[in-house]
Amino acid sequence: MVLVGTTFDRPGFNKLIRDIEDNKINMVITKDLSRLGRDYIKTGFYIESYFPENNIRYVALLDNLDTFEENSSASDITPFKAVLNDMYAKDISKKIRSVCKQKRENGQYISAYPPYGYKKKENDELSHLVIDEYAGNIVKRIFDMYVNGMTSYKICDILNKENIEPPAVYLKMNLVHKSKDFYKWRPVSVQKIIKNEVYLGKLLQGKTKKLSYKSKKKIDLPRELWIVEENAHEPLIDVTTFEKVQEILKRKNNTRNRNREYLLKGITYCHNCGNKLTFVTKTEKYKEKRYERRYVICGTANKGRCIRQYNNYDKLENEILEYIKKICTLNLKSDTYKKAILKKKNDNTEILKDYEAHIKVLEEKIQSLNKKVEQIYDDRLNRFN
């Protein structure tokens, strides 16, 4: 559930801003102030700064607010209403989180999509998981193949050749951004399945949390803070098989030495097609001796979508590091970085001045409101006397 106005990154609001900047509109009307936004900081920015600077008239009907009316009492109380709207959003967020936590502790599965291999029980308000026969058999096959020595890549190859739908497609996930390989099995999907304890009959929820009710960003929580429910549903995989798979994974992770770590992994892209580069280590024989050499190749080359060409990774890494060192040396010998730091300090000073000016305006408004409250009190007192 997303409460209206807690974020200004909304399609309709973004279109409104584009229309304002294109000079297509000169007036904005909302039912009340909360329909514009419940974030009191950003709401104040648009009403006090953005709309006036762009000559936009803003009207909130039920709050009797009209920014083109000078000396309006409604505009004086606007900052306080914005704070109240923000507090309402915060209170609703707390209540929703509390309900979700209670459901997790009761063993209910509250995510939108069930784990691959399971489905939500029909006509069950408690949202318990039951085995999906078709997908459940695929999960069992994946575990069996991995135990028998197949790699994640080989398993994906088999499943793709059999035209078996990957989890996201099978579960009909309505994803906004779909990768090129959305309709194919990928090693990351296999790894996610063979590591998931849900197939032992456990429910592990509450692994992440949002930074705040205004932010979409989530942070990972330590395992001791997870909500774990044992025997929450029928297991798909027995404990012995699951532990064998984890032991294989552990052995593979332990065999990786630091010589095979790639400094540039994840940040380099193919010049021809723009896809990420893949890094591989190959054992080569030269004069009866074996050597390990590291190479870089386009990730789509094996699929025939790009040029299949191996390039020396160590040479590439050394050249990039030398270039970075050269740039750093040039900057350290010049006053460029000092000027950059000074400019940043000056920019921060200007921002601080703007905030101080805004605080002063709000303090003056508070004083004005306090005087009005005192005057109303005195008038009412004199009326009864």
C-alpha positions, 0 to 999 in steps of 0.5 A: 500500500502506498499512501497518496502524496508520500512521494512526489515521484508520481507519473501524474505529478511528473507530467504536471511539472513538465507541463509547467516548464513547457508553459502549458498551464498557469494554475494548479487545483487540488481538492485539499493540500494533502492531494498535492503531497504529504511530505511537508518539506517538499510541499512547502518547497512547491507552494513557497518557491517553485509555483511562485517562481514559475508564476503558477497559481495554486488552489487547495479548495477544502483548505481555502488556500489560494496563493494569489490572494495576499494576506490570506489567513489560510496561507499562514496556517498552511505550513502547519497543515502540511506537517499534520498531513505528513504526520498522518502518513507516518501514523498510517505507515506505522500501523501498516508495518505493525499489521504486516509484522503480526501476520508474519509472526502468525506464519502468513505469507504476505508477499505478492508472489509465492516462491517458485514451486508453491502457490497460495492456498485458494480461499485462504485468508491466512495466505498459507503456501501449498505445493504447485505440482508442476513447478514443484517437480522442476524445483526437485529436478534442479536440486537433483541435477545439482547434487549429481554434479551439474553446474548452474549453467548446465541446468539452465541449458537443459531447462531452456532447451525443454522450453520450461518457463523461468520463475518470473514468467511462470508466476506472471510477474508484472515487472516494469524493467525486463532484461533481454533474458527475462524469458530464459533460465539464468544461473542466478535463478538456479542459485536463488532456488538451491539456497532458499530454505523455504523448500524445507517448509520454513518461512523466512520473512522480514529480511529487509526494511525501508529506511523510512515511509518516504523512501523506497530504498530498503536495507538488509537486516541481520538474520537474527532479526528475521521472522522465521516460522518452522514447519509453516508448509509442506517441504519440497526438499528433504533436509539431507538433499538440501544440506548436500547442496549447501556443502557443494556450494560451500566447497566451490566458494572455498576453492576460489582464491584471491588470484581469481578476483577481478577488480573490474568485475561489474563495471566494464562493458563491451564496446560493440554491443554495450553488454557487460563483460565476462571474466574467465580464467583459463589453464594453458599449457606452454613447454610442459608447464601449465599456467592460469591466464585471465581473460575478458570476453563479452557476456553475449559472445557465447550466444552468438550476439557479439564478437567472440574475442578473448582479451588479456584481463591483466593487461587491461587492468594494468592499463586502466590503473596506470591511467587512473594513477596518471590522472590523480598525479596530475590533479595532485600537482595542480590546484584543480582539486583545491578549487573544487573543494573551495567551490563545494564549500561556497555552494554549501554556504549559499545553501545554508543561507537559503535555509536560514532565510527560509527559517526566518520567514517561518519564524516570522509567520509563527510570531504572526500566528501567535499574535493572532491567537492572543488577539482572538483570546483577548477578544473572546475574553472581553466579550464574556466580560 
